[in-house]
């Protein structure tokens, strides 16, 4: 009895699988070709900063996120000494000084 049920279940699943696939083999979708990466001219003009400058900037961002604006201003000032032309560091430094006003 259990053998007949097992055979019936196997045939049922096989029929169900064939019905869902339309009786045809399922083909894998064709992947589109990936376009080559075109360098952004804006990014090429940006100033590259070294690790020490980046560390000061990240530390300043962390201090600013937790509300320690004085410590953030010190870190941004140290970063500005190493990269005085960086507009992002200047903006962050000015923002931390503005927040100290309160």
C-alpha positions as CSV (number, residue, x, y, z in Angstrom):
1,X,0.0,0.0,0.0
2,X,2.7,2.5,0.9
3,X,4.6,1.7,-2.3
4,X,1.6,2.7,-4.4
5,X,1.3,5.9,-2.5
6,X,5.0,6.7,-3.0
7,X,4.7,6.0,-6.7
8,X,1.6,8.2,-6.9
9,X,3.3,11.1,-5.1
10,X,6.4,10.8,-7.3
11,X,4.2,10.9,-10.5
12,X,2.2,13.7,-9.1
13,X,5.3,15.9,-8.5
14,X,6.8,15.0,-11.8
15,X,3.6,16.0,-13.6
16,X,3.4,19.2,-11.6
17,X,7.0,20.1,-12.5
18,X,6.3,19.4,-16.2
19,X,3.1,21.4,-16.1
20,X,4.8,24.4,-14.5
21,X,7.6,24.4,-17.1
22,X,5.3,23.9,-20.0
23,X,6.9,20.6,-20.8
24,X,10.1,22.4,-22.0
25,X,13.5,22.7,-20.5
26,X,13.8,26.0,-18.6
27,X,16.5,28.2,-20.1
28,X,18.7,30.4,-17.9
29,X,18.1,34.1,-18.5
30,X,20.6,35.8,-20.8
31,X,22.7,38.4,-18.9
32,X,23.1,41.8,-20.5
33,X,26.6,42.9,-21.2
34,X,28.1,45.2,-18.6
35,X,28.9,48.7,-19.9
36,X,32.5,49.8,-19.4
37,X,33.1,52.2,-16.5
38,X,33.6,55.7,-17.7
39,X,35.7,57.8,-15.3
40,X,33.9,60.8,-13.8
41,X,35.8,64.0,-14.6
42,X,34.6,65.6,-11.4
43,X,36.1,62.8,-9.3
44,X,39.4,63.2,-11.1
45,X,39.6,66.8,-10.1
46,X,39.0,66.1,-6.4
47,X,41.9,66.4,-4.1
48,X,43.4,63.2,-2.8
49,X,44.0,63.1,1.0
50,X,46.4,60.9,2.9
51,X,45.5,58.6,5.7
52,X,46.3,61.0,8.6
53,X,44.0,63.6,7.1
54,X,41.3,61.0,6.6
55,X,41.6,59.8,10.2
56,X,41.3,63.3,11.6
57,X,38.2,63.9,9.4
58,X,36.6,60.6,10.4
59,X,37.3,61.3,14.1
60,X,35.8,64.7,13.7
61,X,32.7,63.2,12.1
62,X,32.3,60.7,14.9
63,X,32.7,63.4,17.6
64,X,30.1,65.6,15.7
65,X,27.7,62.7,15.5
66,X,27.7,62.2,19.3
67,X,27.5,65.9,20.0
68,X,31.1,66.6,21.1
69,X,31.5,69.7,18.9
70,X,34.6,71.0,20.6
71,X,36.5,67.7,20.0
72,X,35.1,67.6,16.5
73,X,36.4,71.1,15.8
74,X,39.9,70.1,17.1
75,X,40.0,67.1,14.7
76,X,38.7,69.1,11.7
77,X,41.4,71.8,12.5
78,X,44.1,69.1,12.5
79,X,42.7,67.8,9.2
80,X,42.7,71.3,7.7
81,X,46.4,71.7,8.6
82,X,47.1,68.7,6.4
83,X,44.7,69.4,3.6
84,X,43.9,73.2,3.6
85,X,42.1,73.2,0.2
86,X,39.6,70.5,1.1
87,X,36.1,72.0,0.9
88,X,34.4,69.1,2.7
89,X,36.8,69.5,5.7
90,X,36.2,73.3,5.7
91,X,32.5,72.8,5.7
92,X,32.5,70.3,8.5
93,X,34.9,72.5,10.6
94,X,32.6,75.5,10.1
95,X,29.5,73.4,11.0
96,X,31.1,72.2,14.2
97,X,32.1,75.8,15.1
98,X,28.5,76.9,14.4
99,X,27.2,74.2,16.7
100,X,29.5,75.4,19.5
101,X,27.8,78.7,19.4
102,X,24.8,77.4,21.4
